[in-house]
Each structure stands twice: as structure tokens, then as C-alpha cells.
Amino acid sequence: MKTKITESFSIKYPIFMSGMSWISVPKMVAAVSNAGGVGILATGPLTAEQTRSAVREIRSLTDKPFGANATLYFPGADENAKVLLEERVPIINFALGKGDWIVNAAHKYGGKVIATVVNAKHGTRAQDYGCDAVIATSYEAAAHGEVVAGMVLIPHLVDALNIPVIAAGGIGDGRGLAAALTLGAEGIAMGTRFMTTKESPLHSRYKEFSLQKDVTDTLYSPRIDGLPCRVLDTDAARNAERKGFNPFVAMINSYSIAKNMRLPYFKVFFSVLGQGYKSMKQLAHMALAFESFQKATEEGDINMGVLPVGQVMGLMRDEPTVAVLLERIVREAKQQQIRSAEIFSEY
């Protein structure tokens, strides 16, 4: 395949694996990159030392281009991003923050930078920073897509921007890839589809759930982690939505998060406090969700765990290897191209 993304990023297929906490681990990242796509390491739950170690592990497993993400809203994210720059990670993906300093530093060593955005305002800002592309996260996506669906968001951003758009949300097969390219995207990013592959570390119980559920079996609510968030619709998710924000429990969880990230608690506390009440409440709310996401992903806990998934879950019917999945998606996309050519051949 040949798009602006494959040419600019020196990859075989314009297919990215989204950076998913506890899923996009080094072996998973390397599997996607070795198969011709781009795996993106999730650094959200990692300390700076763990991030450095993960990057070096990926390099021991693949000589292909790979990426890593930094959600700049989170405590410790700046430190992780600095590690990615020090390690000269080929592709850095940032979200929820001002990433111009990342772009400037990465471009000095020839790295590429992609911003995750949900609207044209964010996309334009990323373009002004000098980003090489944007990932457009639509309503159908797992976790933090906003209210515009992909059929509208993709062409909207393609029209608004001069840099390539990578479509994310509602894509899990070759039909999705073909549709995204037809709408003007230069590539796709998938999370939910990659979660249910042989190499994925997602707990087997939630892999089974993913293959049993329908496209309607997700819950979209701002009460899960403080932002509009799409998760698997389970009793645990409904309970989390009903409870919403509890400052006392958030305070307890924040101690645990600071400990896991090996950051002094008061450093985290005052860092968050300095962002103002609204941001402080948002981060505290995310602290509540953080633990439940990990319980689902790593422990398979159906009573307390909450799993971010996209609507495309309802289209998944098997658990292939990453390599088989990518080859199949590209083959299906080519079949759609042939079908489209036949449809329009009479005009």
C-alpha cells in the first residue's frame, strides 16, 4: 500500500495500534511493527525508568519503526516524553496537552510526531505546532472520542488541515480501512481490534466478552473517568457511572497511583492543585477509573473491572495473530477497491 503515511513514516501498511494502557506493551508493539504497521507503546502507567526500559525492550524485538505515546494531562507524562526524546523514539504520539516542545525536539533527530485530536480546533493547533500527522478519534472509539462520528469527522479534518489525517474509531477490518481512505484519511489507528489478538495481554475473560458482545454493548458516559468515555457495558461499568465522582475514594486512589508511578505524593498533589479546581477534579476522577481499567485488563475482574472498548467490538468474531490480522485487513481493503471500481465502471 502507498499513502502519504506509508511514505513519510517508512512503513508497509498505514495501520497504527493505539497506545492502550496495559495492552500496548513492548511485545505487542513489536508484533504490530514487525507485521508492517506501527505499534505505539502506552506510557501512561509507567515511570520514566520503566518507559526507558520498555523502549529498549522494543528495540531488542524489532528493527521496524515504532511509536510511544504521552498523555500530557497526566502527572509524570512530561518526564516520560523527555525519555522518549532522549531515546530518540521514531514516532511520538501526544494527547491532551501542548506538545510543541516535543515536536521541536523530535524533529531535531528526524523523529515524527502525531497528535491525537477530536476536532478541527485541536487539529489546527497540532498543525501549527509542526506535527507530522493527527489521529482523529471519533465518537465510535474506545475511551475518549467526542460526539462527532467518523463519517463526518474524517472529511471535516481532511478539509481543515494540510497534514495527513489518521482515522481512529469504528475500524476493525478492511472495509473500515477502505472507507477511511475514501474519506481522505491517509491511514488508520485501531485499539479494540488489536486487544483481541493472540499477542494481546488483555485478560482472556475480557477477550471472550469482546467476541460475544454486539455493537450496542458499550456505555458512553462522562461519569466513568470525568471525560466522555466509551467502555464495555457491564454491571461494573454501570455501577461506576452511577457512583460518579467520590473525592474521598479519589484521594485514596491518588496515593496508590503516586506510589505505582514512584512519584512523591505531595509532588503529584501540588502539581495537580496548580492546574486549578476543574483540572484537579478531572484528574481525581481519572484516578478513580485508573484502578478499574487495570483490574479489567490485567486481572479480568468482572465485578470491579471496567474495560474501554469501541463499538467495533461487535464486528469482531475471532482472535487472530497480529500478522494474520494486518494481512487480512489489507486483503479485504483491496477487495473493496475492486468492488468500488466495478460499481462505478458504468459511469
PECOR-V65988 format. One record per backbone hydrogen bond with DSSP energy under -1.0 kcal/mol. CO is the residue of the C=O (numbers start at 1). NH is the residue of the N-H. If there is no record, write none. Layout:
{{CO NH} {CO NH}}
//
This chain:
{{3 7} {4 8} {5 9} {6 11} {13 15} {14 188} {15 38} {16 190} {18 20} {20 23} {20 24} {23 25} {24 42} {25 29} {26 30} {27 31} {28 32} {29 33} {30 34} {31 35} {32 37} {33 36} {36 13} {38 17} {39 67} {41 69} {43 46} {47 51} {48 52} {49 53} {50 54} {51 55} {52 56} {53 57} {54 58} {55 59} {56 60} {58 61} {58 62} {66 91} {67 41} {68 93} {70 72} {70 95} {71 74} {74 77} {76 80} {77 81} {78 82} {79 83} {80 84} {81 85} {82 86} {83 87} {84 89} {85 88} {90 112} {91 68} {92 114} {93 70} {94 116} {95 72} {99 103} {100 104} {101 105} {102 106} {103 107} {106 109} {106 111} {112 92} {113 132} {114 94} {115 135} {117 137} {119 123} {120 124} {121 125} {122 126} {123 127} {124 128} {125 129} {126 131} {133 115} {134 166} {135 117} {136 168} {138 141} {140 311} {143 230} {148 139} {149 152} {149 153} {150 154} {152 156} {153 157} {154 158} {155 159} {156 160} {157 161} {164 134} {165 186} {166 136} {167 189} {168 138} {173 177} {174 178} {175 179} {176 180} {177 181} {178 182} {179 183} {180 185} {181 184} {187 167} {188 16} {190 18} {191 195} {203 207} {204 208} {205 209} {206 210} {207 211} {208 212} {209 213} {214 217} {217 233} {219 231} {221 229} {229 221} {230 143} {231 219} {232 234} {234 238} {235 239} {236 240} {237 241} {238 242} {239 243} {240 244} {246 250} {247 251} {248 252} {249 253} {250 254} {251 255} {252 256} {253 257} {254 258} {255 259} {256 260} {257 261} {258 263} {259 262} {264 268} {265 269} {266 270} {267 271} {268 272} {269 273} {270 274} {272 275} {273 276} {276 280} {277 281} {278 282} {279 283} {280 284} {281 285} {282 286} {283 287} {284 288} {285 289} {286 290} {289 293} {290 294} {291 295} {292 296} {292 306} {293 297} {294 298} {295 301} {297 203} {301 305} {307 232} {310 313} {311 314} {312 315} {313 316} {320 198} {321 325} {322 326} {323 327} {324 328} {325 329} {326 330} {327 331} {328 332} {329 333} {330 334} {331 335} {332 336} {333 337} {334 338} {335 339} {336 340} {337 341} {338 342} {339 343} {340 344} {344 347}}
//
